């Protein structure tokens, strides 16, 4: 990036990057819910999150994942105006975690289909 950008342009770029990161975070969370629901209904695994164990056999799992993720995305969006670097770093860390979870779930599906 060009370090000579005015502060207003940097703020716009940071907001755009944060929107993209939050959109990807939402997609990863929903993908986790859908794949987890598939794994459970096919008998390939169980839900390890004890808060979601009761919802694992219903479509409420996906609804709860969507609602919770929307809340987190909203809160991160509001907070990024106050502490943009901190929130961006936190968002990236959460995305890395969800990426690992989604890849693990895909691995379970592939191994279970053999």
QUINORFEN-V76867 format. One record per backbone hydrogen bond with DSSP energy under -1.0 kcal/mol. NH is the residue of the N-H (numbers start at 1). CO is the residue of the C=O. E is the energy in kcal/mol with one decimal. If there is no record, write none. Layout:
nh = (NH & NH)
co = (CO & CO)
e = (E & E)
This chain:
nh = (5 & 10 & 11 & 12 & 13 & 14 & 15 & 16 & 17 & 18 & 19 & 20 & 21 & 22 & 23 & 24 & 25 & 26 & 27 & 28 & 29 & 30 & 31 & 32 & 33 & 34 & 35 & 36 & 37 & 38 & 39 & 40 & 41 & 42 & 43 & 44 & 52 & 58 & 61 & 63 & 64 & 65 & 66 & 67 & 68 & 69 & 70 & 71 & 72 & 73 & 74 & 75 & 76 & 77 & 78 & 79 & 80 & 82 & 83 & 87 & 88 & 89 & 90 & 91 & 92 & 93 & 94 & 95 & 96 & 97 & 98 & 99 & 100 & 101 & 102 & 103 & 104 & 105 & 106 & 107 & 108 & 109 & 110 & 111 & 112 & 113)
co = (2 & 6 & 7 & 8 & 9 & 10 & 11 & 12 & 13 & 14 & 15 & 16 & 17 & 18 & 19 & 20 & 21 & 22 & 23 & 24 & 25 & 26 & 27 & 28 & 29 & 30 & 31 & 32 & 33 & 34 & 35 & 36 & 37 & 38 & 40 & 39 & 49 & 55 & 58 & 59 & 60 & 61 & 62 & 63 & 64 & 65 & 66 & 67 & 68 & 69 & 70 & 71 & 72 & 73 & 74 & 75 & 76 & 79 & 79 & 83 & 84 & 85 & 86 & 87 & 88 & 89 & 90 & 91 & 92 & 93 & 94 & 95 & 96 & 97 & 98 & 99 & 100 & 101 & 102 & 103 & 104 & 105 & 106 & 107 & 108 & 109)
e = (-1.0 & -2.0 & -2.2 & -1.9 & -2.4 & -2.8 & -2.3 & -2.3 & -2.6 & -2.5 & -2.5 & -2.2 & -2.5 & -2.7 & -2.3 & -2.4 & -2.3 & -2.2 & -2.2 & -2.5 & -2.2 & -2.4 & -2.5 & -2.3 & -2.1 & -2.5 & -2.7 & -2.5 & -2.3 & -2.1 & -2.6 & -2.4 & -2.5 & -2.0 & -1.0 & -2.4 & -1.4 & -2.0 & -1.3 & -1.6 & -2.9 & -2.3 & -2.5 & -2.6 & -2.8 & -2.3 & -2.5 & -2.0 & -2.3 & -3.0 & -2.4 & -2.5 & -2.7 & -2.3 & -2.3 & -2.3 & -1.7 & -1.1 & -2.2 & -2.5 & -2.3 & -2.4 & -2.4 & -2.7 & -2.4 & -2.1 & -2.3 & -2.4 & -2.4 & -2.1 & -2.7 & -2.5 & -2.1 & -2.1 & -2.8 & -2.5 & -2.4 & -2.6 & -2.4 & -2.4 & -2.3 & -2.2 & -2.7 & -2.8 & -2.4 & -1.4)
